[in-house]
Amino acid sequence: MVNIEKIINENQKALKLPNEKFELYGKLIVTRSNNLWNYHEILTETETMVFPDENYQLDIINQNGFALGAFENNECVGLAIFENNWNKYLYLSDLKVASSHRRKNIASMLLDAAISEAKTKEIYGLYTIAQDNNLSANHFYLRYGFEIGGLNTKDYSFTNQEGKYDIYYYLDF
């Protein structure tokens, strides 16, 4: 059984949950017309990607927001990092689930718990960002109920990831 817990001093080793490979197999193509966001998918050749591991510090996380962990038998199998924002949205800055536990509703459980926590703090929604070529993440956010609220086509312009876009997702509650 998986339990969702706030990350505190006693379980802060959960912040060391490593990033693992995930598949990239297409892109979400986002457009806007008549004040409406639209999207469609294109499939691409499958490749894998892994984000660099972070060096999270609990005191810094707690200054800016909070972290939640998903634990099974006292082992962290999922992690979500949230940051408070000026606009009454809580920013989901990181969401990851161990590859052995993916597709078991853990990411949804983490978001459900974050929403309960956020509502006690006069926060009215969540927002996050997904890269356009991470179809799995984009599918997850859309299925969970997030809406597309923006598209950034410039963030990767002068990097080795040039050509990627960031899709901004919002969930009001």
Chimera marker file (.cmm) of the C-alpha trace (Angstrom):
<marker_set name="trace">
<marker id="1" x="0.000" y="0.000" z="0.000" r="1" g="1" b="0" radius="0.5"/>
<marker id="2" x="1.257" y="3.469" z="-0.906" r="1" g="1" b="0" radius="0.5"/>
<marker id="3" x="1.003" y="6.324" z="1.608" r="1" g="1" b="0" radius="0.5"/>
<marker id="4" x="1.396" y="10.002" z="0.808" r="1" g="1" b="0" radius="0.5"/>
<marker id="5" x="3.320" y="11.971" z="3.437" r="1" g="1" b="0" radius="0.5"/>
<marker id="6" x="4.614" y="15.505" z="3.744" r="1" g="1" b="0" radius="0.5"/>
<marker id="7" x="8.397" y="15.552" z="3.611" r="1" g="1" b="0" radius="0.5"/>
<marker id="8" x="9.802" y="16.484" z="7.019" r="1" g="1" b="0" radius="0.5"/>
<marker id="9" x="13.166" y="16.013" z="8.742" r="1" g="1" b="0" radius="0.5"/>
<marker id="10" x="12.468" y="12.367" z="9.559" r="1" g="1" b="0" radius="0.5"/>
<marker id="11" x="11.759" y="11.308" z="5.961" r="1" g="1" b="0" radius="0.5"/>
<marker id="12" x="13.789" y="13.885" z="4.020" r="1" g="1" b="0" radius="0.5"/>
<marker id="13" x="15.935" y="11.162" z="2.424" r="1" g="1" b="0" radius="0.5"/>
<marker id="14" x="12.978" y="10.898" z="0.026" r="1" g="1" b="0" radius="0.5"/>
<marker id="15" x="14.289" y="14.090" z="-1.594" r="1" g="1" b="0" radius="0.5"/>
<marker id="16" x="17.094" y="11.938" z="-3.024" r="1" g="1" b="0" radius="0.5"/>
<marker id="17" x="14.691" y="9.928" z="-5.218" r="1" g="1" b="0" radius="0.5"/>
<marker id="18" x="16.707" y="9.627" z="-8.435" r="1" g="1" b="0" radius="0.5"/>
<marker id="19" x="15.409" y="10.633" z="-11.822" r="1" g="1" b="0" radius="0.5"/>
<marker id="20" x="14.955" y="7.677" z="-14.147" r="1" g="1" b="0" radius="0.5"/>
<marker id="21" x="14.665" y="7.281" z="-17.887" r="1" g="1" b="0" radius="0.5"/>
<marker id="22" x="11.356" y="7.856" z="-19.614" r="1" g="1" b="0" radius="0.5"/>
<marker id="23" x="10.268" y="7.485" z="-23.220" r="1" g="1" b="0" radius="0.5"/>
<marker id="24" x="9.807" y="10.304" z="-25.681" r="1" g="1" b="0" radius="0.5"/>
<marker id="25" x="7.603" y="9.179" z="-28.550" r="1" g="1" b="0" radius="0.5"/>
<marker id="26" x="5.934" y="12.283" z="-29.916" r="1" g="1" b="0" radius="0.5"/>
<marker id="27" x="5.037" y="15.921" z="-29.467" r="1" g="1" b="0" radius="0.5"/>
<marker id="28" x="1.976" y="17.808" z="-28.370" r="1" g="1" b="0" radius="0.5"/>
<marker id="29" x="1.468" y="20.559" z="-30.923" r="1" g="1" b="0" radius="0.5"/>
<marker id="30" x="-0.272" y="23.521" z="-29.272" r="1" g="1" b="0" radius="0.5"/>
<marker id="31" x="-1.971" y="26.370" z="-31.122" r="1" g="1" b="0" radius="0.5"/>
<marker id="32" x="-4.246" y="29.223" z="-30.131" r="1" g="1" b="0" radius="0.5"/>
<marker id="33" x="-7.073" y="30.713" z="-32.134" r="1" g="1" b="0" radius="0.5"/>
<marker id="34" x="-10.192" y="32.649" z="-31.152" r="1" g="1" b="0" radius="0.5"/>
<marker id="35" x="-8.912" y="32.761" z="-27.548" r="1" g="1" b="0" radius="0.5"/>
<marker id="36" x="-8.946" y="28.959" z="-27.331" r="1" g="1" b="0" radius="0.5"/>
<marker id="37" x="-6.019" y="26.602" z="-26.916" r="1" g="1" b="0" radius="0.5"/>
<marker id="38" x="-6.020" y="23.643" z="-29.287" r="1" g="1" b="0" radius="0.5"/>
<marker id="39" x="-3.660" y="20.742" z="-29.611" r="1" g="1" b="0" radius="0.5"/>
<marker id="40" x="-2.922" y="17.625" z="-31.569" r="1" g="1" b="0" radius="0.5"/>
<marker id="41" x="-0.189" y="15.027" z="-31.396" r="1" g="1" b="0" radius="0.5"/>
<marker id="42" x="2.462" y="13.882" z="-33.750" r="1" g="1" b="0" radius="0.5"/>
<marker id="43" x="4.278" y="10.629" z="-33.089" r="1" g="1" b="0" radius="0.5"/>
<marker id="44" x="8.034" y="10.423" z="-33.484" r="1" g="1" b="0" radius="0.5"/>
<marker id="45" x="10.689" y="7.791" z="-33.279" r="1" g="1" b="0" radius="0.5"/>
<marker id="46" x="10.953" y="6.577" z="-29.681" r="1" g="1" b="0" radius="0.5"/>
<marker id="47" x="13.941" y="7.675" z="-27.638" r="1" g="1" b="0" radius="0.5"/>
<marker id="48" x="14.670" y="7.878" z="-23.937" r="1" g="1" b="0" radius="0.5"/>
<marker id="49" x="15.518" y="10.833" z="-21.766" r="1" g="1" b="0" radius="0.5"/>
<marker id="50" x="16.502" y="11.356" z="-18.145" r="1" g="1" b="0" radius="0.5"/>
<marker id="51" x="16.634" y="14.656" z="-16.286" r="1" g="1" b="0" radius="0.5"/>
<marker id="52" x="19.705" y="15.405" z="-14.169" r="1" g="1" b="0" radius="0.5"/>
<marker id="53" x="19.295" y="14.578" z="-10.494" r="1" g="1" b="0" radius="0.5"/>
<marker id="54" x="18.477" y="17.509" z="-8.240" r="1" g="1" b="0" radius="0.5"/>
<marker id="55" x="20.062" y="18.387" z="-4.919" r="1" g="1" b="0" radius="0.5"/>
<marker id="56" x="16.950" y="19.346" z="-2.977" r="1" g="1" b="0" radius="0.5"/>
<marker id="57" x="17.359" y="20.895" z="0.477" r="1" g="1" b="0" radius="0.5"/>
<marker id="58" x="14.365" y="20.575" z="2.801" r="1" g="1" b="0" radius="0.5"/>
<marker id="59" x="14.833" y="23.969" z="4.439" r="1" g="1" b="0" radius="0.5"/>
<marker id="60" x="14.803" y="25.724" z="1.055" r="1" g="1" b="0" radius="0.5"/>
<marker id="61" x="11.762" y="23.740" z="-0.109" r="1" g="1" b="0" radius="0.5"/>
<marker id="62" x="9.913" y="24.657" z="3.090" r="1" g="1" b="0" radius="0.5"/>
<marker id="63" x="10.769" y="28.353" z="2.681" r="1" g="1" b="0" radius="0.5"/>
<marker id="64" x="9.130" y="28.335" z="-0.744" r="1" g="1" b="0" radius="0.5"/>
<marker id="65" x="6.429" y="25.693" z="-0.384" r="1" g="1" b="0" radius="0.5"/>
<marker id="66" x="6.412" y="22.007" z="0.528" r="1" g="1" b="0" radius="0.5"/>
<marker id="67" x="7.191" y="18.510" z="-0.724" r="1" g="1" b="0" radius="0.5"/>
<marker id="68" x="5.170" y="15.317" z="-0.666" r="1" g="1" b="0" radius="0.5"/>
<marker id="69" x="6.436" y="11.771" z="-0.945" r="1" g="1" b="0" radius="0.5"/>
<marker id="70" x="4.734" y="8.535" z="-1.886" r="1" g="1" b="0" radius="0.5"/>
<marker id="71" x="5.977" y="5.713" z="0.308" r="1" g="1" b="0" radius="0.5"/>
<marker id="72" x="5.600" y="1.969" z="0.014" r="1" g="1" b="0" radius="0.5"/>
<marker id="73" x="7.092" y="-0.071" z="2.854" r="1" g="1" b="0" radius="0.5"/>
<marker id="74" x="8.956" y="3.065" z="4.028" r="1" g="1" b="0" radius="0.5"/>
<marker id="75" x="10.624" y="3.432" z="0.601" r="1" g="1" b="0" radius="0.5"/>
<marker id="76" x="10.017" y="6.580" z="-1.412" r="1" g="1" b="0" radius="0.5"/>
<marker id="77" x="8.506" y="5.691" z="-4.793" r="1" g="1" b="0" radius="0.5"/>
<marker id="78" x="7.220" y="9.141" z="-5.789" r="1" g="1" b="0" radius="0.5"/>
<marker id="79" x="8.004" y="12.779" z="-5.080" r="1" g="1" b="0" radius="0.5"/>
<marker id="80" x="6.299" y="16.101" z="-5.753" r="1" g="1" b="0" radius="0.5"/>
<marker id="81" x="7.790" y="19.518" z="-5.041" r="1" g="1" b="0" radius="0.5"/>
<marker id="82" x="5.498" y="22.559" z="-4.772" r="1" g="1" b="0" radius="0.5"/>
<marker id="83" x="6.261" y="26.271" z="-4.603" r="1" g="1" b="0" radius="0.5"/>
<marker id="84" x="3.972" y="29.035" z="-3.409" r="1" g="1" b="0" radius="0.5"/>
<marker id="85" x="3.273" y="31.727" z="-5.969" r="1" g="1" b="0" radius="0.5"/>
<marker id="86" x="2.021" y="35.313" z="-5.848" r="1" g="1" b="0" radius="0.5"/>
<marker id="87" x="-1.089" y="34.567" z="-7.919" r="1" g="1" b="0" radius="0.5"/>
<marker id="88" x="-2.801" y="32.033" z="-5.607" r="1" g="1" b="0" radius="0.5"/>
<marker id="89" x="-1.626" y="29.134" z="-7.788" r="1" g="1" b="0" radius="0.5"/>
<marker id="90" x="0.684" y="26.518" z="-6.329" r="1" g="1" b="0" radius="0.5"/>
<marker id="91" x="3.516" y="25.696" z="-8.741" r="1" g="1" b="0" radius="0.5"/>
<marker id="92" x="4.297" y="22.016" z="-9.221" r="1" g="1" b="0" radius="0.5"/>
<marker id="93" x="8.029" y="22.272" z="-9.917" r="1" g="1" b="0" radius="0.5"/>
<marker id="94" x="8.800" y="18.547" z="-9.930" r="1" g="1" b="0" radius="0.5"/>
<marker id="95" x="6.788" y="15.349" z="-10.121" r="1" g="1" b="0" radius="0.5"/>
<marker id="96" x="8.450" y="11.984" z="-10.454" r="1" g="1" b="0" radius="0.5"/>
<marker id="97" x="7.593" y="8.364" z="-9.818" r="1" g="1" b="0" radius="0.5"/>
<marker id="98" x="10.058" y="5.475" z="-9.679" r="1" g="1" b="0" radius="0.5"/>
<marker id="99" x="9.910" y="3.510" z="-12.925" r="1" g="1" b="0" radius="0.5"/>
<marker id="100" x="8.924" y="0.368" z="-10.986" r="1" g="1" b="0" radius="0.5"/>
<marker id="101" x="5.793" y="2.166" z="-9.746" r="1" g="1" b="0" radius="0.5"/>
<marker id="102" x="4.650" y="4.126" z="-12.786" r="1" g="1" b="0" radius="0.5"/>
<marker id="103" x="1.079" y="3.748" z="-14.054" r="1" g="1" b="0" radius="0.5"/>
<marker id="104" x="-0.153" y="2.887" z="-10.546" r="1" g="1" b="0" radius="0.5"/>
<marker id="105" x="-1.939" y="6.196" z="-9.852" r="1" g="1" b="0" radius="0.5"/>
<marker id="106" x="0.868" y="7.493" z="-7.615" r="1" g="1" b="0" radius="0.5"/>
<marker id="107" x="1.250" y="10.820" z="-9.433" r="1" g="1" b="0" radius="0.5"/>
<marker id="108" x="-2.498" y="11.412" z="-9.062" r="1" g="1" b="0" radius="0.5"/>
<marker id="109" x="-2.326" y="10.534" z="-5.374" r="1" g="1" b="0" radius="0.5"/>
<marker id="110" x="0.452" y="13.092" z="-4.889" r="1" g="1" b="0" radius="0.5"/>
<marker id="111" x="-1.579" y="15.795" z="-6.648" r="1" g="1" b="0" radius="0.5"/>
<marker id="112" x="-4.744" y="14.895" z="-4.722" r="1" g="1" b="0" radius="0.5"/>
<marker id="113" x="-2.860" y="15.335" z="-1.436" r="1" g="1" b="0" radius="0.5"/>
<marker id="114" x="-1.326" y="18.615" z="-2.626" r="1" g="1" b="0" radius="0.5"/>
<marker id="115" x="-4.747" y="19.988" z="-3.511" r="1" g="1" b="0" radius="0.5"/>
<marker id="116" x="-6.021" y="19.165" z="-0.015" r="1" g="1" b="0" radius="0.5"/>
<marker id="117" x="-3.002" y="20.933" z="1.488" r="1" g="1" b="0" radius="0.5"/>
<marker id="118" x="-3.334" y="23.918" z="-0.861" r="1" g="1" b="0" radius="0.5"/>
<marker id="119" x="-6.992" y="24.481" z="-0.035" r="1" g="1" b="0" radius="0.5"/>
<marker id="120" x="-6.060" y="25.034" z="3.623" r="1" g="1" b="0" radius="0.5"/>
<marker id="121" x="-3.728" y="27.866" z="2.554" r="1" g="1" b="0" radius="0.5"/>
<marker id="122" x="-6.117" y="29.921" z="0.405" r="1" g="1" b="0" radius="0.5"/>
<marker id="123" x="-4.572" y="28.643" z="-2.809" r="1" g="1" b="0" radius="0.5"/>
<marker id="124" x="-7.035" y="28.227" z="-5.664" r="1" g="1" b="0" radius="0.5"/>
<marker id="125" x="-5.193" y="26.170" z="-8.240" r="1" g="1" b="0" radius="0.5"/>
<marker id="126" x="-2.102" y="24.352" z="-9.415" r="1" g="1" b="0" radius="0.5"/>
<marker id="127" x="0.106" y="25.086" z="-12.375" r="1" g="1" b="0" radius="0.5"/>
<marker id="128" x="3.026" y="23.311" z="-13.947" r="1" g="1" b="0" radius="0.5"/>
<marker id="129" x="5.079" y="23.110" z="-17.110" r="1" g="1" b="0" radius="0.5"/>
<marker id="130" x="5.699" y="20.154" z="-19.436" r="1" g="1" b="0" radius="0.5"/>
<marker id="131" x="7.956" y="19.949" z="-22.442" r="1" g="1" b="0" radius="0.5"/>
<marker id="132" x="6.056" y="19.495" z="-25.689" r="1" g="1" b="0" radius="0.5"/>
<marker id="133" x="7.983" y="16.321" z="-26.542" r="1" g="1" b="0" radius="0.5"/>
<marker id="134" x="7.053" y="14.553" z="-23.291" r="1" g="1" b="0" radius="0.5"/>
<marker id="135" x="3.721" y="13.114" z="-24.411" r="1" g="1" b="0" radius="0.5"/>
<marker id="136" x="3.359" y="10.947" z="-21.308" r="1" g="1" b="0" radius="0.5"/>
<marker id="137" x="3.510" y="13.995" z="-19.027" r="1" g="1" b="0" radius="0.5"/>
<marker id="138" x="1.199" y="15.990" z="-21.292" r="1" g="1" b="0" radius="0.5"/>
<marker id="139" x="-1.315" y="13.123" z="-21.400" r="1" g="1" b="0" radius="0.5"/>
<marker id="140" x="-1.189" y="12.834" z="-17.602" r="1" g="1" b="0" radius="0.5"/>
<marker id="141" x="-1.878" y="16.526" z="-16.971" r="1" g="1" b="0" radius="0.5"/>
<marker id="142" x="-4.728" y="16.625" z="-19.488" r="1" g="1" b="0" radius="0.5"/>
<marker id="143" x="-6.300" y="13.443" z="-18.051" r="1" g="1" b="0" radius="0.5"/>
<marker id="144" x="-6.003" y="14.792" z="-14.516" r="1" g="1" b="0" radius="0.5"/>
<marker id="145" x="-7.996" y="17.875" z="-15.536" r="1" g="1" b="0" radius="0.5"/>
<marker id="146" x="-5.378" y="20.545" z="-16.176" r="1" g="1" b="0" radius="0.5"/>
<marker id="147" x="-6.020" y="23.019" z="-18.982" r="1" g="1" b="0" radius="0.5"/>
<marker id="148" x="-3.433" y="24.486" z="-21.299" r="1" g="1" b="0" radius="0.5"/>
<marker id="149" x="-2.858" y="28.083" z="-20.278" r="1" g="1" b="0" radius="0.5"/>
<marker id="150" x="0.230" y="29.073" z="-22.197" r="1" g="1" b="0" radius="0.5"/>
<marker id="151" x="3.029" y="28.134" z="-24.541" r="1" g="1" b="0" radius="0.5"/>
<marker id="152" x="6.640" y="29.258" z="-24.325" r="1" g="1" b="0" radius="0.5"/>
<marker id="153" x="8.534" y="28.796" z="-27.582" r="1" g="1" b="0" radius="0.5"/>
<marker id="154" x="11.746" y="30.556" z="-26.515" r="1" g="1" b="0" radius="0.5"/>
<marker id="155" x="13.142" y="28.921" z="-23.343" r="1" g="1" b="0" radius="0.5"/>
<marker id="156" x="15.393" y="26.476" z="-25.182" r="1" g="1" b="0" radius="0.5"/>
<marker id="157" x="16.564" y="28.818" z="-27.960" r="1" g="1" b="0" radius="0.5"/>
<marker id="158" x="20.255" y="28.907" z="-27.034" r="1" g="1" b="0" radius="0.5"/>
<marker id="159" x="20.567" y="25.428" z="-25.550" r="1" g="1" b="0" radius="0.5"/>
<marker id="160" x="21.192" y="21.918" z="-26.827" r="1" g="1" b="0" radius="0.5"/>
<marker id="161" x="17.415" y="21.405" z="-26.581" r="1" g="1" b="0" radius="0.5"/>
<marker id="162" x="16.605" y="24.100" z="-29.138" r="1" g="1" b="0" radius="0.5"/>
<marker id="163" x="13.274" y="23.418" z="-30.836" r="1" g="1" b="0" radius="0.5"/>
<marker id="164" x="11.483" y="22.245" z="-27.692" r="1" g="1" b="0" radius="0.5"/>
<marker id="165" x="8.600" y="24.229" z="-26.251" r="1" g="1" b="0" radius="0.5"/>
<marker id="166" x="7.176" y="24.489" z="-22.737" r="1" g="1" b="0" radius="0.5"/>
<marker id="167" x="3.448" y="23.987" z="-22.293" r="1" g="1" b="0" radius="0.5"/>
<marker id="168" x="1.923" y="25.676" z="-19.242" r="1" g="1" b="0" radius="0.5"/>
<marker id="169" x="-0.880" y="23.799" z="-17.492" r="1" g="1" b="0" radius="0.5"/>
<marker id="170" x="-3.387" y="25.164" z="-14.965" r="1" g="1" b="0" radius="0.5"/>
<marker id="171" x="-5.877" y="23.425" z="-12.703" r="1" g="1" b="0" radius="0.5"/>
<marker id="172" x="-8.412" y="25.541" z="-10.805" r="1" g="1" b="0" radius="0.5"/>
<marker id="173" x="-10.174" y="24.129" z="-7.755" r="1" g="1" b="0" radius="0.5"/>
<link id1="1" id2="2" r="1" g="1" b="0" radius="0.2"/>
<link id1="2" id2="3" r="1" g="1" b="0" radius="0.2"/>
<link id1="3" id2="4" r="1" g="1" b="0" radius="0.2"/>
<link id1="4" id2="5" r="1" g="1" b="0" radius="0.2"/>
<link id1="5" id2="6" r="1" g="1" b="0" radius="0.2"/>
<link id1="6" id2="7" r="1" g="1" b="0" radius="0.2"/>
<link id1="7" id2="8" r="1" g="1" b="0" radius="0.2"/>
<link id1="8" id2="9" r="1" g="1" b="0" radius="0.2"/>
<link id1="9" id2="10" r="1" g="1" b="0" radius="0.2"/>
<link id1="10" id2="11" r="1" g="1" b="0" radius="0.2"/>
<link id1="11" id2="12" r="1" g="1" b="0" radius="0.2"/>
<link id1="12" id2="13" r="1" g="1" b="0" radius="0.2"/>
<link id1="13" id2="14" r="1" g="1" b="0" radius="0.2"/>
<link id1="14" id2="15" r="1" g="1" b="0" radius="0.2"/>
<link id1="15" id2="16" r="1" g="1" b="0" radius="0.2"/>
<link id1="16" id2="17" r="1" g="1" b="0" radius="0.2"/>
<link id1="17" id2="18" r="1" g="1" b="0" radius="0.2"/>
<link id1="18" id2="19" r="1" g="1" b="0" radius="0.2"/>
<link id1="19" id2="20" r="1" g="1" b="0" radius="0.2"/>
<link id1="20" id2="21" r="1" g="1" b="0" radius="0.2"/>
<link id1="21" id2="22" r="1" g="1" b="0" radius="0.2"/>
<link id1="22" id2="23" r="1" g="1" b="0" radius="0.2"/>
<link id1="23" id2="24" r="1" g="1" b="0" radius="0.2"/>
<link id1="24" id2="25" r="1" g="1" b="0" radius="0.2"/>
<link id1="25" id2="26" r="1" g="1" b="0" radius="0.2"/>
<link id1="26" id2="27" r="1" g="1" b="0" radius="0.2"/>
<link id1="27" id2="28" r="1" g="1" b="0" radius="0.2"/>
<link id1="28" id2="29" r="1" g="1" b="0" radius="0.2"/>
<link id1="29" id2="30" r="1" g="1" b="0" radius="0.2"/>
<link id1="30" id2="31" r="1" g="1" b="0" radius="0.2"/>
<link id1="31" id2="32" r="1" g="1" b="0" radius="0.2"/>
<link id1="32" id2="33" r="1" g="1" b="0" radius="0.2"/>
<link id1="33" id2="34" r="1" g="1" b="0" radius="0.2"/>
<link id1="34" id2="35" r="1" g="1" b="0" radius="0.2"/>
<link id1="35" id2="36" r="1" g="1" b="0" radius="0.2"/>
<link id1="36" id2="37" r="1" g="1" b="0" radius="0.2"/>
<link id1="37" id2="38" r="1" g="1" b="0" radius="0.2"/>
<link id1="38" id2="39" r="1" g="1" b="0" radius="0.2"/>
<link id1="39" id2="40" r="1" g="1" b="0" radius="0.2"/>
<link id1="40" id2="41" r="1" g="1" b="0" radius="0.2"/>
<link id1="41" id2="42" r="1" g="1" b="0" radius="0.2"/>
<link id1="42" id2="43" r="1" g="1" b="0" radius="0.2"/>
<link id1="43" id2="44" r="1" g="1" b="0" radius="0.2"/>
<link id1="44" id2="45" r="1" g="1" b="0" radius="0.2"/>
<link id1="45" id2="46" r="1" g="1" b="0" radius="0.2"/>
<link id1="46" id2="47" r="1" g="1" b="0" radius="0.2"/>
<link id1="47" id2="48" r="1" g="1" b="0" radius="0.2"/>
<link id1="48" id2="49" r="1" g="1" b="0" radius="0.2"/>
<link id1="49" id2="50" r="1" g="1" b="0" radius="0.2"/>
<link id1="50" id2="51" r="1" g="1" b="0" radius="0.2"/>
<link id1="51" id2="52" r="1" g="1" b="0" radius="0.2"/>
<link id1="52" id2="53" r="1" g="1" b="0" radius="0.2"/>
<link id1="53" id2="54" r="1" g="1" b="0" radius="0.2"/>
<link id1="54" id2="55" r="1" g="1" b="0" radius="0.2"/>
<link id1="55" id2="56" r="1" g="1" b="0" radius="0.2"/>
<link id1="56" id2="57" r="1" g="1" b="0" radius="0.2"/>
<link id1="57" id2="58" r="1" g="1" b="0" radius="0.2"/>
<link id1="58" id2="59" r="1" g="1" b="0" radius="0.2"/>
<link id1="59" id2="60" r="1" g="1" b="0" radius="0.2"/>
<link id1="60" id2="61" r="1" g="1" b="0" radius="0.2"/>
<link id1="61" id2="62" r="1" g="1" b="0" radius="0.2"/>
<link id1="62" id2="63" r="1" g="1" b="0" radius="0.2"/>
<link id1="63" id2="64" r="1" g="1" b="0" radius="0.2"/>
<link id1="64" id2="65" r="1" g="1" b="0" radius="0.2"/>
<link id1="65" id2="66" r="1" g="1" b="0" radius="0.2"/>
<link id1="66" id2="67" r="1" g="1" b="0" radius="0.2"/>
<link id1="67" id2="68" r="1" g="1" b="0" radius="0.2"/>
<link id1="68" id2="69" r="1" g="1" b="0" radius="0.2"/>
<link id1="69" id2="70" r="1" g="1" b="0" radius="0.2"/>
<link id1="70" id2="71" r="1" g="1" b="0" radius="0.2"/>
<link id1="71" id2="72" r="1" g="1" b="0" radius="0.2"/>
<link id1="72" id2="73" r="1" g="1" b="0" radius="0.2"/>
<link id1="73" id2="74" r="1" g="1" b="0" radius="0.2"/>
<link id1="74" id2="75" r="1" g="1" b="0" radius="0.2"/>
<link id1="75" id2="76" r="1" g="1" b="0" radius="0.2"/>
<link id1="76" id2="77" r="1" g="1" b="0" radius="0.2"/>
<link id1="77" id2="78" r="1" g="1" b="0" radius="0.2"/>
<link id1="78" id2="79" r="1" g="1" b="0" radius="0.2"/>
<link id1="79" id2="80" r="1" g="1" b="0" radius="0.2"/>
<link id1="80" id2="81" r="1" g="1" b="0" radius="0.2"/>
<link id1="81" id2="82" r="1" g="1" b="0" radius="0.2"/>
<link id1="82" id2="83" r="1" g="1" b="0" radius="0.2"/>
<link id1="83" id2="84" r="1" g="1" b="0" radius="0.2"/>
<link id1="84" id2="85" r="1" g="1" b="0" radius="0.2"/>
<link id1="85" id2="86" r="1" g="1" b="0" radius="0.2"/>
<link id1="86" id2="87" r="1" g="1" b="0" radius="0.2"/>
<link id1="87" id2="88" r="1" g="1" b="0" radius="0.2"/>
<link id1="88" id2="89" r="1" g="1" b="0" radius="0.2"/>
<link id1="89" id2="90" r="1" g="1" b="0" radius="0.2"/>
<link id1="90" id2="91" r="1" g="1" b="0" radius="0.2"/>
<link id1="91" id2="92" r="1" g="1" b="0" radius="0.2"/>
<link id1="92" id2="93" r="1" g="1" b="0" radius="0.2"/>
<link id1="93" id2="94" r="1" g="1" b="0" radius="0.2"/>
<link id1="94" id2="95" r="1" g="1" b="0" radius="0.2"/>
<link id1="95" id2="96" r="1" g="1" b="0" radius="0.2"/>
<link id1="96" id2="97" r="1" g="1" b="0" radius="0.2"/>
<link id1="97" id2="98" r="1" g="1" b="0" radius="0.2"/>
<link id1="98" id2="99" r="1" g="1" b="0" radius="0.2"/>
<link id1="99" id2="100" r="1" g="1" b="0" radius="0.2"/>
<link id1="100" id2="101" r="1" g="1" b="0" radius="0.2"/>
<link id1="101" id2="102" r="1" g="1" b="0" radius="0.2"/>
<link id1="102" id2="103" r="1" g="1" b="0" radius="0.2"/>
<link id1="103" id2="104" r="1" g="1" b="0" radius="0.2"/>
<link id1="104" id2="105" r="1" g="1" b="0" radius="0.2"/>
<link id1="105" id2="106" r="1" g="1" b="0" radius="0.2"/>
<link id1="106" id2="107" r="1" g="1" b="0" radius="0.2"/>
<link id1="107" id2="108" r="1" g="1" b="0" radius="0.2"/>
<link id1="108" id2="109" r="1" g="1" b="0" radius="0.2"/>
<link id1="109" id2="110" r="1" g="1" b="0" radius="0.2"/>
<link id1="110" id2="111" r="1" g="1" b="0" radius="0.2"/>
<link id1="111" id2="112" r="1" g="1" b="0" radius="0.2"/>
<link id1="112" id2="113" r="1" g="1" b="0" radius="0.2"/>
<link id1="113" id2="114" r="1" g="1" b="0" radius="0.2"/>
<link id1="114" id2="115" r="1" g="1" b="0" radius="0.2"/>
<link id1="115" id2="116" r="1" g="1" b="0" radius="0.2"/>
<link id1="116" id2="117" r="1" g="1" b="0" radius="0.2"/>
<link id1="117" id2="118" r="1" g="1" b="0" radius="0.2"/>
<link id1="118" id2="119" r="1" g="1" b="0" radius="0.2"/>
<link id1="119" id2="120" r="1" g="1" b="0" radius="0.2"/>
<link id1="120" id2="121" r="1" g="1" b="0" radius="0.2"/>
<link id1="121" id2="122" r="1" g="1" b="0" radius="0.2"/>
<link id1="122" id2="123" r="1" g="1" b="0" radius="0.2"/>
<link id1="123" id2="124" r="1" g="1" b="0" radius="0.2"/>
<link id1="124" id2="125" r="1" g="1" b="0" radius="0.2"/>
<link id1="125" id2="126" r="1" g="1" b="0" radius="0.2"/>
<link id1="126" id2="127" r="1" g="1" b="0" radius="0.2"/>
<link id1="127" id2="128" r="1" g="1" b="0" radius="0.2"/>
<link id1="128" id2="129" r="1" g="1" b="0" radius="0.2"/>
<link id1="129" id2="130" r="1" g="1" b="0" radius="0.2"/>
<link id1="130" id2="131" r="1" g="1" b="0" radius="0.2"/>
<link id1="131" id2="132" r="1" g="1" b="0" radius="0.2"/>
<link id1="132" id2="133" r="1" g="1" b="0" radius="0.2"/>
<link id1="133" id2="134" r="1" g="1" b="0" radius="0.2"/>
<link id1="134" id2="135" r="1" g="1" b="0" radius="0.2"/>
<link id1="135" id2="136" r="1" g="1" b="0" radius="0.2"/>
<link id1="136" id2="137" r="1" g="1" b="0" radius="0.2"/>
<link id1="137" id2="138" r="1" g="1" b="0" radius="0.2"/>
<link id1="138" id2="139" r="1" g="1" b="0" radius="0.2"/>
<link id1="139" id2="140" r="1" g="1" b="0" radius="0.2"/>
<link id1="140" id2="141" r="1" g="1" b="0" radius="0.2"/>
<link id1="141" id2="142" r="1" g="1" b="0" radius="0.2"/>
<link id1="142" id2="143" r="1" g="1" b="0" radius="0.2"/>
<link id1="143" id2="144" r="1" g="1" b="0" radius="0.2"/>
<link id1="144" id2="145" r="1" g="1" b="0" radius="0.2"/>
<link id1="145" id2="146" r="1" g="1" b="0" radius="0.2"/>
<link id1="146" id2="147" r="1" g="1" b="0" radius="0.2"/>
<link id1="147" id2="148" r="1" g="1" b="0" radius="0.2"/>
<link id1="148" id2="149" r="1" g="1" b="0" radius="0.2"/>
<link id1="149" id2="150" r="1" g="1" b="0" radius="0.2"/>
<link id1="150" id2="151" r="1" g="1" b="0" radius="0.2"/>
<link id1="151" id2="152" r="1" g="1" b="0" radius="0.2"/>
<link id1="152" id2="153" r="1" g="1" b="0" radius="0.2"/>
<link id1="153" id2="154" r="1" g="1" b="0" radius="0.2"/>
<link id1="154" id2="155" r="1" g="1" b="0" radius="0.2"/>
<link id1="155" id2="156" r="1" g="1" b="0" radius="0.2"/>
<link id1="156" id2="157" r="1" g="1" b="0" radius="0.2"/>
<link id1="157" id2="158" r="1" g="1" b="0" radius="0.2"/>
<link id1="158" id2="159" r="1" g="1" b="0" radius="0.2"/>
<link id1="159" id2="160" r="1" g="1" b="0" radius="0.2"/>
<link id1="160" id2="161" r="1" g="1" b="0" radius="0.2"/>
<link id1="161" id2="162" r="1" g="1" b="0" radius="0.2"/>
<link id1="162" id2="163" r="1" g="1" b="0" radius="0.2"/>
<link id1="163" id2="164" r="1" g="1" b="0" radius="0.2"/>
<link id1="164" id2="165" r="1" g="1" b="0" radius="0.2"/>
<link id1="165" id2="166" r="1" g="1" b="0" radius="0.2"/>
<link id1="166" id2="167" r="1" g="1" b="0" radius="0.2"/>
<link id1="167" id2="168" r="1" g="1" b="0" radius="0.2"/>
<link id1="168" id2="169" r="1" g="1" b="0" radius="0.2"/>
<link id1="169" id2="170" r="1" g="1" b="0" radius="0.2"/>
<link id1="170" id2="171" r="1" g="1" b="0" radius="0.2"/>
<link id1="171" id2="172" r="1" g="1" b="0" radius="0.2"/>
<link id1="172" id2="173" r="1" g="1" b="0" radius="0.2"/>
</marker_set>
